Amino acid sequence: MEDSSDGSGTTHKFTLFVSGMSVKSGHAIENLRKICDTYFADNYEVEIIDISRDKEQAVIHQIVAIPTLIRTGPEPRRIILGDLSDTDKVLKILNIREI
């Protein structure tokens, strides 16, 4: 397994909840991909759930705002609301060091 750029060999796992192809949802997807490509190389998994098609997942995960990002691995679990455009804030919440 390759090391991620944050120094761990752990695969980073994310679930991003969006609603259709709204502008904010599109920005969140794009921003998450940029962050993952920059900081985790090929050492990440992203699941995108469109709650307009899968409302049950929103209920199961208690999603109250869109877009919502949940880091499911490694622990601790982190939740971020919004389009992830403030990269510094996202990195701080995820406890990721800048390169």
Helices and strands as residue ranges (DSSP letters): E 12-18, H 23-39, E 44-50, H 55-60, E 68-73, E 78-81, H 87-94
